[in-house]
Amino acid sequence: MSENHEFHNENGPDGESIELPPSFFPSDEFSQPEELVDVLVEVRVDGIFERESEYNIHHFMRLSDSLRRLEILIGASEAKAILDACERVIPERPMTHDLLRVMIEKLGATLDRVVIDDVCSDKYYAKVYLDRNGEELEIDSRPSDAVAVAVRFDAPIFVQSHVFDFVHSD
């Protein structure tokens, strides 16, 4: 092969025309397509449900927009916290997410939005966005905790569109 890496082949092994080298080919003269912009999709909590396996009960929260659904495995206490807030159940004593709501308010902030922004190895990631006097504060969170706080504030919940592309096979 010549050292100047010029392409003289007009057709590939399957007979198709070759216009660009494979994406792994090291060359500065070929530009890669621009990254697609990820879109935030507003979702609602459709429900909390459980599935029983041989030895355990698994809790899920289901989020959806008008076209897609996202089911995320969550803990039993987070399931109860989300369900209670959605059903407007007032506990005898404040629970952890109620405490967070009160703390956010006492610190002069409001919950602007929650974004479930990534998934890796069956683990979902989220961020909580607070507004304090015009300053945006971004806080990493588990999706279940973020949603449990969001429903207490009636704040919008978003999912990055690429997260919907993750397919969990049972």
Secondary structure, 3 states (H helix, E strand, C coil): CCCCCCCCCCECCCCCECCCCCCCCCCCCCCCCCCCCCCEEEEEEEEEEEEECCCCEEEEEEEECCCCEEEEEECHHHHHHHHHHHCCCCCCCCCHHHHHHHHHHHCCCEEEEEEEEEEECCEEEEEEEEEECCEEEEEEECHHHHHHHHHHHCCCEEEEHHHHCCCCCC
